Amino acid sequence: MKKVTFLLTTLLVGGMMLTGCKKDNPQPTPTPTPTPTAYTVVYKVGNSLNNSVLSPCFKLEVTYLDANGQAVTESNITPPWEKSIEVTLPFHAKMDGTFSYNEAELPETVVYGRRFGIGGGNGSSINVNMTGAFSSSSKETFLNLVAEHPDRLRFSTEKDF
């Protein structure tokens, strides 16, 4: 009888142990969604470098990406030009530009080139690292150079924020 009671008690305790365990099914911790970060992006085209100032006969056409990532084109601009937009990070900024001129308005000594950059920042200071250079030459030399290398008056740059 002791054997039967011991066997029944063992089976009863073992059964209770198996049915008493509940599976751990913890709810996954939700990953917090990062709050969008506001940021100021600045597109900039300058008209001077050191002591050189772009001849005033040049006009600029520039295409840049707005806060929604859509291309916006502005034409017939007299440099310098700057555009600040508020974006949400991450943001891909892109700017393309072309300088044009009226040959009849070219001075005898032409100062030409390009100076451009994309910058950004939060707060009171914004850095725009400018790229490019200016050259000075006679009207005839300038016209020959541009005829051979029209890309000298075009630029393109992009930056991820």
C-alpha positions, 0 to 999 in steps of 0.5 A: 500500500505504501508503494501505491500511495507513494506512486500516486503521490509522485504522479500527482505532484509531477502532474501539478508541476507540469500543469502549474508552469505557465509559459513566459510570454512577456510583451515586447518592449516597444522601441521608442520612435525618435522625435524628428529633429528640426534643422536649418539647411543653407544653400549659398552662392557667393560673388567674391573670394579674397579680393576678387569680385564676380563681374556683375554681368553674370546671372545665376540659375540654381536648382535646390531641394526644398524641405520636402525633397522637391527640386526648386529652380530660381532663375535670373539671379544676380549673385550673391544668393542664399536660401535657408530652409527648415528641414527634418533630419535626416535630409539630403541637400542638393544644389546645381547651378549655372552662370550665364552672361550677355556677351555684350555686357562683358567688361574688357577684364572679366572676373569669373568663376564659382563659389558655392556651398551647403551648410547647416546648423541649429541655434545661432550659428550656421556654417557653410563651407564654400568651394570654388575659385575666381579667375580674371582674364581678358574678354577674348580669353574668357570667351575662348575658355568658355567655348572650349570648357562650358562646364567652368560656369556650372556647379553641383554639390550635395550633402547629407544631414 
